[in-house]
C-alpha cells in the first residue's frame, strides 16, 4: 500500500495542457516532470480513460493506491471517483480521453 502524497509543491511552470477533439473523442493532455502531482479531483458527470503516452505515473483512486503505469498503459476512471496522479519519470505525458461532449467540461478542469 502506497499512501497518496499529502504534501507536494504546486506546479509552478506552464505544463503542456490542451484539449483536442478528434473523430468525436476529447483528449486532455498534461505533461509532468518527475515528482509533479495532478491533485486529487473528480468529474461528476462522466467516466473517462487515462492513457500514459510517455514516462511513468502513479495513480490513486478514492485515496487507495491503484498502480504505477508505464507508457502505453491505460486505465478507466469512473465518474465521481476521486483520483490523483504523480509522475515517476521526467517528461511523463498523461492523456485523459472521453467523448467530445465532455471536452468543454475538460477545458474548465471539471
C-alpha positions in Angstrom: 0.0 0.0 0.0 1.5 3.3 -1.1 -0.3 6.3 0.5 -1.0 9.4 -1.7 1.2 12.3 -1.1 -0.3 14.7 1.5 2.2 17.5 0.8 3.5 18.5 -2.5 4.7 21.6 -4.3 2.2 23.0 -6.7 3.4 23.0 -10.3 5.0 26.4 -10.8 5.5 26.2 -14.6 3.4 26.0 -17.7 2.6 22.4 -18.3 1.7 21.2 -21.8 -2.0 21.1 -21.4 -4.6 21.3 -24.2 -7.9 19.8 -25.2 -8.4 18.5 -28.7 -11.5 16.8 -30.2 -10.6 14.3 -32.9 -13.2 11.9 -34.5 -15.7 12.7 -31.8 -13.2 11.9 -28.9 -12.0 14.5 -26.5 -8.3 14.4 -25.4 -6.9 16.5 -22.4 -3.1 16.2 -22.4 -0.8 17.1 -19.5 3.0 16.8 -19.4 4.6 16.4 -15.9 8.1 16.2 -14.7 9.3 13.6 -12.1 7.6 14.1 -8.8 4.9 16.5 -10.0 1.3 15.8 -9.0 -2.1 16.3 -10.5 -4.0 16.9 -7.3 -7.0 14.8 -6.2 -10.1 15.7 -8.2 -13.2 14.1 -9.7 -15.6 14.5 -12.5 -19.3 14.4 -11.6 -20.8 13.6 -15.0 -18.6 11.3 -16.9 -16.3 8.3 -16.9 -13.0 8.7 -18.8 -9.9 6.7 -19.8 -6.4 8.0 -19.0 -3.6 6.9 -21.2 0.1 7.2 -20.3 1.8 8.5 -23.5 5.3 8.6 -22.1 7.1 8.2 -18.8 5.5 6.5 -15.8 2.8 7.7 -13.4 1.4 6.5 -10.1 -2.4 6.5 -9.6 -4.6 6.7 -6.5 -8.4 6.4 -6.7 -10.5 7.3 -3.7 -7.3 7.5 -1.6 -6.2 4.0 -2.5 -3.1 3.2 -4.4 -4.0 1.6 -7.8 -0.9 1.1 -9.8 2.3 2.5 -11.3 1.5 2.7 -15.0 4.2 3.0 -17.7 3.9 4.4 -21.2 1.4 2.7 -23.4 -0.9 1.7 -20.5 -4.5 3.0 -19.9 -7.0 2.9 -17.1 -10.7 3.8 -16.7 -11.6 6.5 -14.1 -15.3 6.3 -13.2 -17.5 9.4 -12.7 -17.3 10.8 -9.1 -14.1 8.7 -8.3 -11.5 11.0 -6.6 -8.2 10.4 -8.4 -4.7 11.7 -8.2 -1.6 11.2 -10.4 2.1 11.6 -9.6 4.8 11.5 -12.3 7.5 9.0 -11.6 9.7 9.9 -14.6 10.7 13.1 -16.3 8.5 14.0 -19.3 5.5 11.9 -18.3 2.6 12.6 -20.6 -0.9 11.8 -19.4 -3.9 12.0 -21.7 -7.5 12.0 -20.3 -9.9 10.7 -23.0 -13.6 11.0 -23.1 -16.4 11.7 -25.6 -16.5 15.0 -27.4 -19.5 16.2 -25.4 -17.3 16.3 -22.3 -14.5 18.3 -24.0 -15.9 21.6 -22.8 -16.0 20.4 -19.2 -12.4 19.2 -19.6 -11.3 22.6 -20.6 -12.8 24.0 -17.4 -11.0 21.4 -15.3 -14.2 19.8 -14.2 
